[in-house]
C-alpha cells in the first residue's frame, strides 16, 4: 500500500513541476510514473513497477524529445538594429576601447561604439559597422576613409 502512495505522490509532484516550468522537463517521467501507478494497481511487484517506470520514461523521452526540441528551438529574433550591420557612419566621439569611450552616428542615430581590433579611431573618421554587441556597435575604419 505504501508503494501506491509513493507512485501517486511522485506522479503529482512531477506533473506539478511540469506545470510550473512549462518547459517540458518532467513530462516523460510523469508519464512513466503514471504507468508505474497503473502497474501498481494491477498488483505487479515493486521491481516490475520500477521497470515499467524506467521503460516508459525512456521510450517516451527517446521518441518525443527530438520532435519537442525541433518545435521549441530558440530562434534568434532580428531587431531593427541589425540593419546597421554593414552600414557606414561617422565617429562623433573618439573611439577608445581601453577608456570605454566612443560614439558614432549611423543612419542618423547616435550609438555607443567600440573598435573591432582595439585601435583608437578619431572623431570625424568614416567607419563601417561590423557587428552589434548588446547596445554597442563594433566598427572598423571604412575603406572609403581618406584619413
N, C-alpha and C positions, 0 to 999 in steps of 0.2 A: 504494500500500500504506500510505503514511503517513496518508492520509485515513481509511482503515479504522480504524487505531488511534485516530485522533482521535475518531471517532464512538463507538467502544467506550468510550474513556476518558470522553468527555463524557456519555454515557448513564449510565455507572456513577456519575459524580460527581453528576449531577442526581438520580438515584434515592437516593443516599446522603444528599444534602441533604434530600430529601423525607422519608426515613425518620427523620432526626434531628430535624426540626422538627415533624412531624405536623400541619402547618398548611395543607396543600395550596398550597404556594408554587411548587414547580417541577414538579408532575406534568404539566402541559401541555407544558412544554419537554422533559421526559424522553420523553414520547410522540412529540414532533416529532423529537427526536434519534434515537430508536429507528427511526422511519420513514426518516430520512435514512440510518441504518446499513443498512437493508434496501435502499434505493436504491443505496447504495454497493456492496452485494453483487451487485446486478444491473448493475454497471459503468456507472451513469449518471455523466455528467460532474459534477465538483465544483459547478459553478454550479447544476445541477439538484438536487443533493443539498441545497444551501442553500435552494433554492426549496421543496423538499419539507419541510425542517425548519421554515421560516417559515410555510408554508401550514398544515401540520398543527398546529403550535403555536397559531397564531391561531384556526383553526377550532375546535379543541378548547377553547381558552380562552373564545371568544365563546359557544359553545353550552353549556358546562357551568358557567361561573363564576356566572351568576345563580342556578342551582339550588343550587350549593355554598354560595353566600352566604346563601341562604334557610335552609338547614339548619344552618349554623354561626353564625347570627346570635346575638350575645351577648344573653342575656336578663337583665334586672335581677332579682336574687334577693331577694325580700322577706324581711325579718327580723322577729323579734318586736318589735324596737324601733319598727318602722313603726306599730304600733298606738298609739303615743304621740302621733302627729301628730293635732292637734285636741283632745287631752286637756287637762284643766285640772290645775294643780298649784299649789304654793306655793313662794315663794322662801325657801330656808333659809340662804343666804349672799348678801348684796347683789351684784347683777349689775353689773359694770363692765367693759365690753369693753376699754377702754384699759388697765386694770390686769390684764386677763386673769383676772378673778375672777368667781365666781358659781356657785351651786348651787341646784337646785330639787328638790323631791320630787314625782314624778309616778307615780301608780299604786303607791304605797308603795315606790318606788325612788328613790335619790338619783342625780342626773345633774349633770354639769358643764353650765352653760348660758351662753348669750350672748344679748343682746337683739337683736331684729330690726333696729331702727333706731339702735342705739348708745346709747339712753338708759340712765341708771342706774335700776335697779329695786331698791327697798329690800327688805330681809328682811321676810317676812310678807305680801308682796303676792301676790294671786292672779294667775296667769299662764295663758296658753294656748300650747301648743306649736304652732309654725308649720312647722318643718322639722327635719331632723337632718343635721348635717354632721360626718361622722366619728363621734366618740363624744360630741359636744356637741349639746344641744338648742337650737334657735333659738326664742326665745319673745318674746311681747309681753304687755303688761298685759291682763288679762282684762276684758271688757266688764262683768262682774258685780262687779268690784272696787269697793269703796266708798271706797278711799283717795283 
